[in-house]
Amino acid sequence: MGMAASQARLLQLTNRKNTIGRELSSLSLQKMSLTREMSKVSKDYQEALNTKTLKWSNNSGVTYVDLSYQNLMTPSNMNQQTPYLITDSNGKIVVDSSYQKYAEMVSADGKAGGDWLSVRTEVISSLTGIPADSIDNLANYETTADENLLKLQEIEDTEPERPTKQTSIVGLLEKMGSSTGTSSGFSDASDWASAYSNGSTISLGSGSAATSSLTSVLNHIASTLGYYFDDTEGMQEACQTFLDSMSTLMDQGQDLSSNAFPVKGNNDGYSVNVTEMIEEIMGAYTSISGNGNTTSSYGTTLYDWYDRDSTTYKNWETNHAAWESQYEEALQAYNNSESQKNTLLTADQESQIEFYDTLFSSIAEKGWTYNSQVSDTDYLNQMLQNNLYTITTVNREKEYDSDAGEYIWENSYETDIASNFTNVYSVNDSGVQNEAMAEYEYEKNIINQKESRIDTRMQDLETEQSAINQMIQGIEQVKNDNIDRNFSIFT
């Protein structure tokens, strides 16, 4: 009877031991599954840390604002009252619910070639709150200003052409006659043209009188040649440059007899070589004034000048004075119309009008498409990051249409992906990171709790398993002892 009971107990313990083994194997697999789950949670968290978002910055990335539809497509200080158009792959402008009804007024089917001007006043007034009459009055004043500008430019085109002549320096020096500006004459010639051609000199005297004489000669050159170049100031500067280079040497009483200077002699008496002096002065004048000249095939430098003593030139002066009076009158009319226009609305109101003119004239030209999600910043960001949407800038300028005989506004466009824009930066998405951190901590705690429960359960089972092993060993030992005792008589 005892043997049977022991055997039954052994079977019961063995069965329990096997059950514990299976459960431990199952719990071990669950722990491995938790390890894989934790790896996935960590990977998702790391990816969230690397998530980038596009932001707009007006200060080279010091501070950022959202790259939102509102910031790009509504007038504000952020965009400096300039629309940055969201465009799709077909180049159409993407509008949200706030713009949809106005876009339909411009182009009912969203196609390019819509009519902006016929609905302009109504749309701008509705969007800005500016009275329609004020918008129309501003347009009327702009038309008047354009008409006055056109008249002004037409008059400008009729300006009489100033008569010029071109000649060598000898021809110009003939205008100067024989006076040197001092009591001294030329050493071997009777006039400036001959003196220049022959390399004649002008006596300047000695001591401080020499510098004074040279100054008088240069003043005479500046006033005479400056008159015919109509640039006395430039010629005076050129002559002063020459005087500065010579006067210091003369005032110091230096001996210039053997030096390559236009001024020759020593403190007992100085003279100036006409040829060398004129060439240095004209070289300085050409550099200072930019006076155009050409060189003939024979190497002679020719200068443009005005024969102000001729009948032709005097007739031009009379005609130009009449033209100038007409031009000033037209300019005043234009300035007055511009001033009147500027008193109608505030600068902010004009900026808003210009903003919506740019936006809706672009919608009329390029067409539009509606997207109810585009106002969602995260959605727009994804579309821009994936280059499904682009950003288009508009350069709007008033050009003269010769066929229509009036000024019209013309738009030119430049489109690129968002990441290429100077104001757009790709930065870490702090919102996504904070959300990922919270999710990571939450998931990690759940996994840790599960793992802790599994570890506790496995520890309990292993303890029970150890006790069963000891009991099995005890039963088997008793069984072996009984066998040895009961059957030892047969051995």
Contacts in CASP RR format, 6 or more apart in sequence:
PFRMAT RR
TARGET T0000
AUTHOR 0000-0000-0000
METHOD contacts of the structure
MODEL  1
MGMAASQARLLQLTNRKNTIGRELSSLSLQKMSLTREMSKVSKDYQEALN
TKTLKWSNNSGVTYVDLSYQNLMTPSNMNQQTPYLITDSNGKIVVDSSYQ
KYAEMVSADGKAGGDWLSVRTEVISSLTGIPADSIDNLANYETTADENLL
KLQEIEDTEPERPTKQTSIVGLLEKMGSSTGTSSGFSDASDWASAYSNGS
TISLGSGSAATSSLTSVLNHIASTLGYYFDDTEGMQEACQTFLDSMSTLM
DQGQDLSSNAFPVKGNNDGYSVNVTEMIEEIMGAYTSISGNGNTTSSYGT
TLYDWYDRDSTTYKNWETNHAAWESQYEEALQAYNNSESQKNTLLTADQE
SQIEFYDTLFSSIAEKGWTYNSQVSDTDYLNQMLQNNLYTITTVNREKEY
DSDAGEYIWENSYETDIASNFTNVYSVNDSGVQNEAMAEYEYEKNIINQK
ESRIDTRMQDLETEQSAINQMIQGIEQVKNDNIDRNFSIFT
3 479 0 8 1.000
3 482 0 8 1.000
6 475 0 8 1.000
6 478 0 8 1.000
6 479 0 8 1.000
7 479 0 8 1.000
9 471 0 8 1.000
9 475 0 8 1.000
10 472 0 8 1.000
10 475 0 8 1.000
10 476 0 8 1.000
10 479 0 8 1.000
13 468 0 8 1.000
13 471 0 8 1.000
13 472 0 8 1.000
13 475 0 8 1.000
14 472 0 8 1.000
16 464 0 8 1.000
16 468 0 8 1.000
17 465 0 8 1.000
17 468 0 8 1.000
17 469 0 8 1.000
17 472 0 8 1.000
20 461 0 8 1.000
20 464 0 8 1.000
20 465 0 8 1.000
20 468 0 8 1.000
21 461 0 8 1.000
21 465 0 8 1.000
23 461 0 8 1.000
24 458 0 8 1.000
24 461 0 8 1.000
24 462 0 8 1.000
24 465 0 8 1.000
27 454 0 8 1.000
27 457 0 8 1.000
27 458 0 8 1.000
27 461 0 8 1.000
28 458 0 8 1.000
30 450 0 8 1.000
30 454 0 8 1.000
31 451 0 8 1.000
31 454 0 8 1.000
31 455 0 8 1.000
34 447 0 8 1.000
34 450 0 8 1.000
34 451 0 8 1.000
34 454 0 8 1.000
37 447 0 8 1.000
38 444 0 8 1.000
38 447 0 8 1.000
41 440 0 8 1.000
41 443 0 8 1.000
41 444 0 8 1.000
41 447 0 8 1.000
42 440 0 8 1.000
44 436 0 8 1.000
44 439 0 8 1.000
44 440 0 8 1.000
45 436 0 8 1.000
45 437 0 8 1.000
45 439 0 8 1.000
45 440 0 8 1.000
48 432 0 8 1.000
48 433 0 8 1.000
48 435 0 8 1.000
48 436 0 8 1.000
49 428 0 8 1.000
49 433 0 8 1.000
49 436 0 8 1.000
50 428 0 8 1.000
51 428 0 8 1.000
51 429 0 8 1.000
51 432 0 8 1.000
51 433 0 8 1.000
51 436 0 8 1.000
52 385 0 8 1.000
52 426 0 8 1.000
52 427 0 8 1.000
52 428 0 8 1.000
52 429 0 8 1.000
53 67 0 8 1.000
53 381 0 8 1.000
53 385 0 8 1.000
53 426 0 8 1.000
53 427 0 8 1.000
53 428 0 8 1.000
53 429 0 8 1.000
53 432 0 8 1.000
54 67 0 8 1.000
54 381 0 8 1.000
54 384 0 8 1.000
54 385 0 8 1.000
54 418 0 8 1.000
54 419 0 8 1.000
54 424 0 8 1.000
54 425 0 8 1.000
54 426 0 8 1.000
54 427 0 8 1.000
55 64 0 8 1.000
55 65 0 8 1.000
55 66 0 8 1.000
55 67 0 8 1.000
55 424 0 8 1.000
55 425 0 8 1.000
55 426 0 8 1.000
55 427 0 8 1.000
56 64 0 8 1.000
56 65 0 8 1.000
56 66 0 8 1.000
56 67 0 8 1.000
56 71 0 8 1.000
56 72 0 8 1.000
56 78 0 8 1.000
56 423 0 8 1.000
56 424 0 8 1.000
56 425 0 8 1.000
57 63 0 8 1.000
57 64 0 8 1.000
57 65 0 8 1.000
57 423 0 8 1.000
57 424 0 8 1.000
57 425 0 8 1.000
58 78 0 8 1.000
58 80 0 8 1.000
58 423 0 8 1.000
61 425 0 8 1.000
64 425 0 8 1.000
64 427 0 8 1.000
65 71 0 8 1.000
65 78 0 8 1.000
66 377 0 8 1.000
67 377 0 8 1.000
67 380 0 8 1.000
67 381 0 8 1.000
67 384 0 8 1.000
67 418 0 8 1.000
67 424 0 8 1.000
68 375 0 8 1.000
68 377 0 8 1.000
68 380 0 8 1.000
69 86 0 8 1.000
69 96 0 8 1.000
69 374 0 8 1.000
69 375 0 8 1.000
69 377 0 8 1.000
69 380 0 8 1.000
70 76 0 8 1.000
70 375 0 8 1.000
71 78 0 8 1.000
71 79 0 8 1.000
72 79 0 8 1.000
72 83 0 8 1.000
72 84 0 8 1.000
72 85 0 8 1.000
72 86 0 8 1.000
72 391 0 8 1.000
73 83 0 8 1.000
73 84 0 8 1.000
73 85 0 8 1.000
73 86 0 8 1.000
73 96 0 8 1.000
73 99 0 8 1.000
73 359 0 8 1.000
75 81 0 8 1.000
75 83 0 8 1.000
75 351 0 8 1.000
75 352 0 8 1.000
75 355 0 8 1.000
75 356 0 8 1.000
81 351 0 8 1.000
81 352 0 8 1.000
81 354 0 8 1.000
81 355 0 8 1.000
82 355 0 8 1.000
82 358 0 8 1.000
82 393 0 8 1.000
83 355 0 8 1.000
83 358 0 8 1.000
83 359 0 8 1.000
83 362 0 8 1.000
83 394 0 8 1.000
84 391 0 8 1.000
84 392 0 8 1.000
84 393 0 8 1.000
85 93 0 8 1.000
85 359 0 8 1.000
85 362 0 8 1.000
85 391 0 8 1.000
85 392 0 8 1.000
85 393 0 8 1.000
85 394 0 8 1.000
86 93 0 8 1.000
86 94 0 8 1.000
86 374 0 8 1.000
86 380 0 8 1.000
86 389 0 8 1.000
86 390 0 8 1.000
86 391 0 8 1.000
86 392 0 8 1.000
87 93 0 8 1.000
87 94 0 8 1.000
87 366 0 8 1.000
87 389 0 8 1.000
87 390 0 8 1.000
87 391 0 8 1.000
87 392 0 8 1.000
87 415 0 8 1.000
88 94 0 8 1.000
88 369 0 8 1.000
88 388 0 8 1.000
88 389 0 8 1.000
88 390 0 8 1.000
89 388 0 8 1.000
90 369 0 8 1.000
91 366 0 8 1.000
91 390 0 8 1.000
91 392 0 8 1.000
91 415 0 8 1.000
92 110 0 8 1.000
92 112 0 8 1.000
92 366 0 8 1.000
92 367 0 8 1.000
92 368 0 8 1.000
92 369 0 8 1.000
93 103 0 8 1.000
93 359 0 8 1.000
93 362 0 8 1.000
93 363 0 8 1.000
93 366 0 8 1.000
93 367 0 8 1.000
93 368 0 8 1.000
93 369 0 8 1.000
93 392 0 8 1.000
94 368 0 8 1.000
94 369 0 8 1.000
94 370 0 8 1.000
94 371 0 8 1.000
94 374 0 8 1.000
94 389 0 8 1.000
95 103 0 8 1.000
95 363 0 8 1.000
95 368 0 8 1.000
95 369 0 8 1.000
95 370 0 8 1.000
95 371 0 8 1.000
95 374 0 8 1.000
96 370 0 8 1.000
96 371 0 8 1.000
96 372 0 8 1.000
96 374 0 8 1.000
96 375 0 8 1.000
97 370 0 8 1.000
97 372 0 8 1.000
97 375 0 8 1.000
98 375 0 8 1.000
100 370 0 8 1.000
102 119 0 8 1.000
102 123 0 8 1.000
102 126 0 8 1.000
102 127 0 8 1.000
102 360 0 8 1.000
103 110 0 8 1.000
103 360 0 8 1.000
103 363 0 8 1.000
103 368 0 8 1.000
103 370 0 8 1.000
104 110 0 8 1.000
105 119 0 8 1.000
105 122 0 8 1.000
105 123 0 8 1.000
106 114 0 8 1.000
106 115 0 8 1.000
106 116 0 8 1.000
106 119 0 8 1.000
106 123 0 8 1.000
106 360 0 8 1.000
106 363 0 8 1.000
106 364 0 8 1.000
106 368 0 8 1.000
107 113 0 8 1.000
107 114 0 8 1.000
107 115 0 8 1.000
107 363 0 8 1.000
107 364 0 8 1.000
107 367 0 8 1.000
107 368 0 8 1.000
110 367 0 8 1.000
110 368 0 8 1.000
110 369 0 8 1.000
111 367 0 8 1.000
112 364 0 8 1.000
112 365 0 8 1.000
112 366 0 8 1.000
112 367 0 8 1.000
113 364 0 8 1.000
113 365 0 8 1.000
113 367 0 8 1.000
114 363 0 8 1.000
114 364 0 8 1.000
114 365 0 8 1.000
114 367 0 8 1.000
115 364 0 8 1.000
116 360 0 8 1.000
116 361 0 8 1.000
116 363 0 8 1.000
116 364 0 8 1.000
120 135 0 8 1.000
120 357 0 8 1.000
120 360 0 8 1.000
121 132 0 8 1.000
121 135 0 8 1.000
121 136 0 8 1.000
121 139 0 8 1.000
122 132 0 8 1.000
123 356 0 8 1.000
123 360 0 8 1.000
124 130 0 8 1.000
124 135 0 8 1.000
124 352 0 8 1.000
124 353 0 8 1.000
124 356 0 8 1.000
124 357 0 8 1.000
125 131 0 8 1.000
125 132 0 8 1.000
125 135 0 8 1.000
127 352 0 8 1.000
127 356 0 8 1.000
128 349 0 8 1.000
128 352 0 8 1.000
128 353 0 8 1.000
128 356 0 8 1.000
130 345 0 8 1.000
130 349 0 8 1.000
130 352 0 8 1.000
130 353 0 8 1.000
134 344 0 8 1.000
134 345 0 8 1.000
134 349 0 8 1.000
135 353 0 8 1.000
137 344 0 8 1.000
138 341 0 8 1.000
138 344 0 8 1.000
138 345 0 8 1.000
138 350 0 8 1.000
138 353 0 8 1.000
141 337 0 8 1.000
141 340 0 8 1.000
141 341 0 8 1.000
141 344 0 8 1.000
142 341 0 8 1.000
144 337 0 8 1.000
144 341 0 8 1.000
145 334 0 8 1.000
145 337 0 8 1.000
145 338 0 8 1.000
145 341 0 8 1.000
146 398 0 8 1.000
146 406 0 8 1.000
146 407 0 8 1.000
148 330 0 8 1.000
148 333 0 8 1.000
148 334 0 8 1.000
148 337 0 8 1.000
149 334 0 8 1.000
149 407 0 8 1.000
150 400 0 8 1.000
150 405 0 8 1.000
150 406 0 8 1.000
150 407 0 8 1.000
151 330 0 8 1.000
151 333 0 8 1.000
151 334 0 8 1.000
152 327 0 8 1.000
152 330 0 8 1.000
152 331 0 8 1.000
152 333 0 8 1.000
152 334 0 8 1.000
153 400 0 8 1.000
155 323 0 8 1.000
155 326 0 8 1.000
155 327 0 8 1.000
155 330 0 8 1.000
156 327 0 8 1.000
158 323 0 8 1.000
159 320 0 8 1.000
159 323 0 8 1.000
159 327 0 8 1.000
160 316 0 8 1.000
160 319 0 8 1.000
160 320 0 8 1.000
160 323 0 8 1.000
161 316 0 8 1.000
162 306 0 8 1.000
162 316 0 8 1.000
162 320 0 8 1.000
163 306 0 8 1.000
163 307 0 8 1.000
163 310 0 8 1.000
163 312 0 8 1.000
163 313 0 8 1.000
163 316 0 8 1.000
164 304 0 8 1.000
164 305 0 8 1.000
164 306 0 8 1.000
165 304 0 8 1.000
165 305 0 8 1.000
165 306 0 8 1.000
165 307 0 8 1.000
166 294 0 8 1.000
166 302 0 8 1.000
166 303 0 8 1.000
166 304 0 8 1.000
166 305 0 8 1.000
167 302 0 8 1.000
167 303 0 8 1.000
167 305 0 8 1.000
168 300 0 8 1.000
168 301 0 8 1.000
168 302 0 8 1.000
168 303 0 8 1.000
169 196 0 8 1.000
169 278 0 8 1.000
169 279 0 8 1.000
169 282 0 8 1.000
169 301 0 8 1.000
169 303 0 8 1.000
170 193 0 8 1.000
170 196 0 8 1.000
170 197 0 8 1.000
171 193 0 8 1.000
172 225 0 8 1.000
172 228 0 8 1.000
172 303 0 8 1.000
172 305 0 8 1.000
173 191 0 8 1.000
173 192 0 8 1.000
173 193 0 8 1.000
173 196 0 8 1.000
173 278 0 8 1.000
174 191 0 8 1.000
174 192 0 8 1.000
174 193 0 8 1.000
175 224 0 8 1.000
175 225 0 8 1.000
175 228 0 8 1.000
176 191 0 8 1.000
176 192 0 8 1.000
176 193 0 8 1.000
176 220 0 8 1.000
176 221 0 8 1.000
176 224 0 8 1.000
176 225 0 8 1.000
177 191 0 8 1.000
177 192 0 8 1.000
177 193 0 8 1.000
178 185 0 8 1.000
178 186 0 8 1.000
178 190 0 8 1.000
178 191 0 8 1.000
178 192 0 8 1.000
179 220 0 8 1.000
180 186 0 8 1.000
180 202 0 8 1.000
180 217 0 8 1.000
180 220 0 8 1.000
181 216 0 8 1.000
181 217 0 8 1.000
181 219 0 8 1.000
181 220 0 8 1.000
182 202 0 8 1.000
182 204 0 8 1.000
182 213 0 8 1.000
182 216 0 8 1.000
182 217 0 8 1.000
184 202 0 8 1.000
184 203 0 8 1.000
184 204 0 8 1.000
184 205 0 8 1.000
184 213 0 8 1.000
185 202 0 8 1.000
185 203 0 8 1.000
186 194 0 8 1.000
186 195 0 8 1.000
186 200 0 8 1.000
186 201 0 8 1.000
186 202 0 8 1.000
186 274 0 8 1.000
187 200 0 8 1.000
187 201 0 8 1.000
187 202 0 8 1.000
187 203 0 8 1.000
187 271 0 8 1.000
188 198 0 8 1.000
188 200 0 8 1.000
189 195 0 8 1.000
189 197 0 8 1.000
189 198 0 8 1.000
189 200 0 8 1.000
192 274 0 8 1.000
194 200 0 8 1.000
195 202 0 8 1.000
195 274 0 8 1.000
195 275 0 8 1.000
196 274 0 8 1.000
196 275 0 8 1.000
196 278 0 8 1.000
197 275 0 8 1.000
199 273 0 8 1.000
199 274 0 8 1.000
199 275 0 8 1.000
200 273 0 8 1.000
200 274 0 8 1.000
200 275 0 8 1.000
201 264 0 8 1.000
201 271 0 8 1.000
201 272 0 8 1.000
201 273 0 8 1.000
201 274 0 8 1.000
202 213 0 8 1.000
202 217 0 8 1.000
202 271 0 8 1.000
202 272 0 8 1.000
202 274 0 8 1.000
203 213 0 8 1.000
203 269 0 8 1.000
203 270 0 8 1.000
203 271 0 8 1.000
204 210 0 8 1.000
204 211 0 8 1.000
204 213 0 8 1.000
204 214 0 8 1.000
204 217 0 8 1.000
204 250 0 8 1.000
204 263 0 8 1.000
204 269 0 8 1.000
204 270 0 8 1.000
204 271 0 8 1.000
204 272 0 8 1.000
205 213 0 8 1.000
205 269 0 8 1.000
205 270 0 8 1.000
205 271 0 8 1.000
206 267 0 8 1.000
206 268 0 8 1.000
206 269 0 8 1.000
206 270 0 8 1.000
207 250 0 8 1.000
207 253 0 8 1.000
207 267 0 8 1.000
207 269 0 8 1.000
207 270 0 8 1.000
208 251 0 8 1.000
210 250 0 8 1.000
210 269 0 8 1.000
210 270 0 8 1.000
211 247 0 8 1.000
211 250 0 8 1.000
211 251 0 8 1.000
214 243 0 8 1.000
214 246 0 8 1.000
214 247 0 8 1.000
214 250 0 8 1.000
214 263 0 8 1.000
214 270 0 8 1.000
214 272 0 8 1.000
215 243 0 8 1.000
215 247 0 8 1.000
217 272 0 8 1.000
218 239 0 8 1.000
218 240 0 8 1.000
218 242 0 8 1.000
218 243 0 8 1.000
218 281 0 8 1.000
219 239 0 8 1.000
221 235 0 8 1.000
221 239 0 8 1.000
221 278 0 8 1.000
221 281 0 8 1.000
222 232 0 8 1.000
222 235 0 8 1.000
222 236 0 8 1.000
222 238 0 8 1.000
222 239 0 8 1.000
223 232 0 8 1.000
225 235 0 8 1.000
226 232 0 8 1.000
226 234 0 8 1.000
226 235 0 8 1.000
226 236 0 8 1.000
227 308 0 8 1.000
228 305 0 8 1.000
228 306 0 8 1.000
228 307 0 8 1.000
228 308 0 8 1.000
229 235 0 8 1.000
229 285 0 8 1.000
229 289 0 8 1.000
229 291 0 8 1.000
229 303 0 8 1.000
229 305 0 8 1.000
229 306 0 8 1.000
230 306 0 8 1.000
230 308 0 8 1.000
231 289 0 8 1.000
231 291 0 8 1.000
234 285 0 8 1.000
234 288 0 8 1.000
234 289 0 8 1.000
235 281 0 8 1.000
235 285 0 8 1.000
237 284 0 8 1.000
237 285 0 8 1.000
237 288 0 8 1.000
238 281 0 8 1.000
238 282 0 8 1.000
238 283 0 8 1.000
238 284 0 8 1.000
238 285 0 8 1.000
238 288 0 8 1.000
238 289 0 8 1.000
239 281 0 8 1.000
241 284 0 8 1.000
241 288 0 8 1.000
242 262 0 8 1.000
242 277 0 8 1.000
242 280 0 8 1.000
242 281 0 8 1.000
242 284 0 8 1.000
245 280 0 8 1.000
246 261 0 8 1.000
246 262 0 8 1.000
246 263 0 8 1.000
246 272 0 8 1.000
249 256 0 8 1.000
249 261 0 8 1.000
249 263 0 8 1.000
250 256 0 8 1.000
250 263 0 8 1.000
250 270 0 8 1.000
253 266 0 8 1.000
253 267 0 8 1.000
254 266 0 8 1.000
254 267 0 8 1.000
255 265 0 8 1.000
255 266 0 8 1.000
255 267 0 8 1.000
256 263 0 8 1.000
256 264 0 8 1.000
256 265 0 8 1.000
256 266 0 8 1.000
256 270 0 8 1.000
257 264 0 8 1.000
257 265 0 8 1.000
257 266 0 8 1.000
261 276 0 8 1.000
262 272 0 8 1.000
262 273 0 8 1.000
262 276 0 8 1.000
262 277 0 8 1.000
262 280 0 8 1.000
263 270 0 8 1.000
263 271 0 8 1.000
263 272 0 8 1.000
263 273 0 8 1.000
264 270 0 8 1.000
264 271 0 8 1.000
264 272 0 8 1.000
264 273 0 8 1.000
265 271 0 8 1.000
282 301 0 8 1.000
282 303 0 8 1.000
285 291 0 8 1.000
286 292 0 8 1.000
286 293 0 8 1.000
291 303 0 8 1.000
291 304 0 8 1.000
292 303 0 8 1.000
292 304 0 8 1.000
293 301 0 8 1.000
293 302 0 8 1.000
293 303 0 8 1.000
293 304 0 8 1.000
294 301 0 8 1.000
294 302 0 8 1.000
295 301 0 8 1.000
295 302 0 8 1.000
296 302 0 8 1.000
306 313 0 8 1.000
307 313 0 8 1.000
308 314 0 8 1.000
345 353 0 8 1.000
354 396 0 8 1.000
357 396 0 8 1.000
357 409 0 8 1.000
358 394 0 8 1.000
358 396 0 8 1.000
358 411 0 8 1.000
361 396 0 8 1.000
361 409 0 8 1.000
361 411 0 8 1.000
362 392 0 8 1.000
362 394 0 8 1.000
362 411 0 8 1.000
362 413 0 8 1.000
365 411 0 8 1.000
366 413 0 8 1.000
373 379 0 8 1.000
374 380 0 8 1.000
374 383 0 8 1.000
380 389 0 8 1.000
383 389 0 8 1.000
384 390 0 8 1.000
384 391 0 8 1.000
384 417 0 8 1.000
384 418 0 8 1.000
385 418 0 8 1.000
385 419 0 8 1.000
387 417 0 8 1.000
387 418 0 8 1.000
389 418 0 8 1.000
390 415 0 8 1.000
390 416 0 8 1.000
390 417 0 8 1.000
390 418 0 8 1.000
391 415 0 8 1.000
391 416 0 8 1.000
391 417 0 8 1.000
391 418 0 8 1.000
391 421 0 8 1.000
391 424 0 8 1.000
392 413 0 8 1.000
392 414 0 8 1.000
392 415 0 8 1.000
393 413 0 8 1.000
393 414 0 8 1.000
393 415 0 8 1.000
394 411 0 8 1.000
394 412 0 8 1.000
394 413 0 8 1.000
395 411 0 8 1.000
395 412 0 8 1.000
395 413 0 8 1.000
395 414 0 8 1.000
396 409 0 8 1.000
396 410 0 8 1.000
396 411 0 8 1.000
397 409 0 8 1.000
397 410 0 8 1.000
397 412 0 8 1.000
398 407 0 8 1.000
398 408 0 8 1.000
398 409 0 8 1.000
398 410 0 8 1.000
399 407 0 8 1.000
399 408 0 8 1.000
399 409 0 8 1.000
399 410 0 8 1.000
400 406 0 8 1.000
400 407 0 8 1.000
400 408 0 8 1.000
401 407 0 8 1.000
401 408 0 8 1.000
418 424 0 8 1.000
419 426 0 8 1.000
END
